[in-house]
């Protein structure tokens, strides 16, 4: 390859450091990233000054959905740990610690590419296919919610924490004050399979 072509190629790499590419044969094809895909939002992103009675927010009803274009890889690494995505959510049940995430992430992209809304009934899980539906039960007070999993996490204390829930879910579970609670997480039908 002549020097001028090599310099042009390097300039492209410098200008587009975050572009993701897929190798097919000897040519490179630019693949979309979650930041470049426009996702429809069922409701406008909510703000605190437009909300009332968050504890009356209805639970989502599990429906069959196509697997998310993003976040359903076979495995991924986070903070030096490799996590493997389950082939299906069917039969998943686990107990552990739940935490919640709010303001710093509100309005940002989730692992699935959707926008995170801290006032929606959603959650983050390290290995369930995206999206999946789960029932989360606070083992200290018996309160339960249904959540749509559309994000990855939690990655702080992964040996203890098994799910991150939205602010509204945390409010309904009675865990805003303590920040973390013991929970049981159980997958709900329709079972979701990871895209291959």
C-alpha positions in Angstrom: 0.0 0.0 0.0 1.5 3.4 -1.0 2.5 5.8 1.8 -0.2 8.3 0.9 -3.0 5.6 1.2 -1.6 4.4 4.5 -1.6 7.9 5.9 -5.2 8.4 4.7 -6.2 5.2 6.4 -4.5 6.2 9.7 -6.2 9.6 9.5 -9.6 7.9 9.3 -8.7 5.8 12.3 -7.7 8.9 14.3 -10.9 10.8 13.3 -13.2 7.8 14.1 -11.6 6.2 17.2 -15.0 4.9 18.5 -16.3 3.5 15.2 -16.9 -0.2 15.5 -16.0 -2.4 12.6 -16.7 -6.0 11.7 -14.2 -7.9 9.6 -15.6 -9.8 6.7 -13.0 -11.4 4.5 -10.4 -8.8 3.7 -12.7 -5.7 3.9 -14.0 -3.8 6.9 -17.6 -2.9 7.2 -18.7 -0.3 9.7 -21.2 -1.8 12.1 -23.8 0.4 14.0 -23.3 1.1 17.6 -26.0 1.8 20.2 -25.2 5.5 20.0 -26.0 5.7 16.3 -29.2 3.7 16.3 -32.4 5.7 16.8 -34.7 3.8 19.2 -38.4 4.6 19.5 -39.3 5.5 23.1 -42.8 4.5 24.1 -43.1 7.6 26.4 -41.1 10.7 26.6 -38.3 10.6 29.2 -40.0 11.6 32.4 -38.7 14.3 34.8 -39.2 14.6 38.5 -41.4 17.8 38.2 -43.9 16.0 36.0 -44.4 12.9 38.3 -46.9 12.1 41.0 -47.7 8.9 42.8 -44.7 6.9 41.6 -45.7 4.0 43.9 -48.8 3.6 41.7 -46.7 3.0 38.6 -48.1 -0.2 37.0 -45.9 -3.2 36.6 -45.0 -4.0 32.9 -46.9 -7.0 31.4 -44.5 -9.6 30.0 -44.8 -9.7 26.2 -42.8 -11.6 23.5 -40.3 -9.2 22.0 -37.5 -9.5 19.6 -34.1 -9.8 21.2 -32.2 -6.4 21.5 -29.7 -5.7 18.8 -27.2 -4.8 21.5 -26.2 -6.4 24.8 -26.9 -10.0 23.8 -23.3 -11.1 22.9 -22.2 -14.5 23.9 -20.0 -13.1 26.7 -18.4 -9.8 27.7 -15.7 -8.5 30.1 -16.3 -5.9 32.7 -13.7 -4.8 35.3 -11.6 -7.9 34.5 -14.5 -10.4 34.9 -16.0 -12.3 32.0 -19.7 -12.7 32.1 -21.6 -15.2 29.8 -25.2 -14.4 28.6 -27.7 -17.1 29.3 -29.2 -18.8 26.2 -32.7 -18.3 27.6 -34.3 -16.7 30.6 -36.5 -19.8 31.1 -36.3 -21.2 34.6 -34.0 -18.5 35.9 -34.3 -17.9 39.7 -31.7 -16.6 42.1 -31.5 -14.9 45.5 -29.0 -12.2 46.5 -28.7 -8.4 46.9 -30.5 -5.8 44.8 -29.3 -2.3 44.4 -30.8 0.6 42.5 -29.5 3.2 40.1 -30.9 6.7 39.4 -30.0 10.2 38.5 -26.4 9.8 37.2 -27.7 7.3 34.6 -31.1 8.9 33.8 -31.3 9.7 30.1 -28.2 7.7 29.1 -28.1 4.7 26.8 -28.6 1.3 28.4 -26.7 -1.8 27.2 -29.7 -2.6 24.9 -29.4 0.8 23.3 -32.6 2.1 24.8 -32.7 5.2 26.9 -32.6 4.7 30.7 -35.6 6.1 32.5 -35.2 6.0 36.3 -39.0 6.4 36.6 -39.8 3.3 34.5 -40.1 -0.2 35.8 -36.9 -1.6 34.5 -33.7 -3.2 35.7 -30.1 -4.3 34.9 -28.9 -7.9 35.0 -25.5 -9.3 34.1 -26.6 -12.5 32.2 -30.3 -12.5 31.3 -31.1 -12.0 27.6 -32.2 -8.5 26.7 -35.1 -7.8 27.1 -36.4 -10.2 29.8 -39.1 -9.9 32.4 -38.5 -10.8 36.0 -40.4 -10.7 39.3 -38.3 -9.2 42.1 -39.4 -9.8 45.7 -37.9 -8.0 48.7 -37.3 -10.8 51.1 -37.4 -8.4 54.1 -40.9 -7.0 53.6 -42.5 -9.3 51.0 -43.1 -6.6 48.4 -42.8 -7.6 44.7 -42.5 -5.9 41.4 -42.3 -6.9 37.8 -39.4 -5.5 35.8 -38.3 -5.4 32.2 -34.6 -6.1 32.0 -33.0 -3.9 29.4 -29.5 -3.1 30.8 -26.4 -4.8 32.1 -25.2 -4.7 35.7 -24.6 -4.5 38.6 -20.8 -4.5 38.5 -20.1 -3.4 42.0 -19.8 -6.4 44.4 -20.9 -8.8 41.7 -20.4 -11.7 44.1 -23.3 -10.4 46.2 -25.4 -8.2 44.0 -27.6 -9.9 41.4 -29.7 -7.0 40.0 -29.9 -3.3 39.7 -33.5 -1.8 39.7 -34.8 1.6 38.6 -35.6 4.3 41.2 -39.4 3.7 40.9 -38.9 -0.1 41.4 -36.7 0.6 44.4 -39.4 2.9 45.8 -42.1 0.3 45.4 -39.8 -2.4 46.9 -39.1 -0.2 49.9 -35.4 0.0 49.4 -34.6 3.7 48.7 -33.4 4.3 52.3 -31.2 1.3 52.8 -30.0 1.3 49.2 -29.7 -2.5 49.0 -32.0 -5.3 50.1 -32.1 -9.1 49.9 -34.3 -10.2 47.0 -35.4 -13.2 45.0 -35.4 -12.7 41.2 -37.5 -15.0 39.1 -37.9 -14.9 35.3 -41.4 -14.6 34.0 -42.9 -15.9 30.7 -42.7 -15.3 27.8 -39.2 -16.7 28.0 -36.6 -14.7 26.1 -33.8 -16.3 24.1 -30.5 -14.6 23.3 -30.0 -13.6 19.7 -27.3 -15.8 18.1 
